[in-house]
Amino acid sequence: MIRNRLAGLAALLLAFSGPAAAGRFGPPPGGGAPAPPLGATAFRGGAPSAGPRIVHFWATWCVPCRRELPVLGEAVPRLAAAGVGVVTVALRDHPDDLAAYLDELGVALPVLLDADGRDAASWRVLGLPSTFVVDGAGRVRGVHIGPLPWEDPAVGAEIAALAGAAPAQAP
């Protein structure tokens, strides 16, 4: 019995030690299926609906999101330079609370409001924050559950590669 458990644990470790483990993004649910449409209400700013982009789900009541959102806001110009748009989706928040939260953090990001959670369900969001990478053809190419170190240039490079965007050229 112990031998079976050890064999199972070894198989699990091998499964997660392959090439996918080297990056921060795992395979998406549906294995590269078309990205579901976003029916969330536009709350602040315009959000790209085509081209390489990330779709980032978060909420005001999510503690890791509070730390991550300002850093993501600072990363938007770098992602844009790499040809990647940013869509953020606030999950199950009240508009007044959401506006106060964004003002308090001083975050200037395009935000959609998924008040009823339908978009989160169609995207199969399993935890917050969740970041999905969508390529130019509209297919989900990677997903990361949890906060990301947006200040790390390697994160932007990995997103650009998954999205099929041209990386920014160094001056």
Buried (B, 14 or more C-beta within 10 A) or exposed (E): EEEEEEEEEEEEEEEEEEEEEEBBBEEBEBEEEEBBEBEBEEBBEEBBEEBBBBBBBBBBEBEEBBEBBBBBBEBBEBBBBBBBBBBBBBBBBEEEEBBEBBEEBEBEBBBBBBBEBEBBEBBBBEEBBBBBBBBBEBBBBBBBBEBBEBEEEEBBBBBBBBBBBEBBEEE
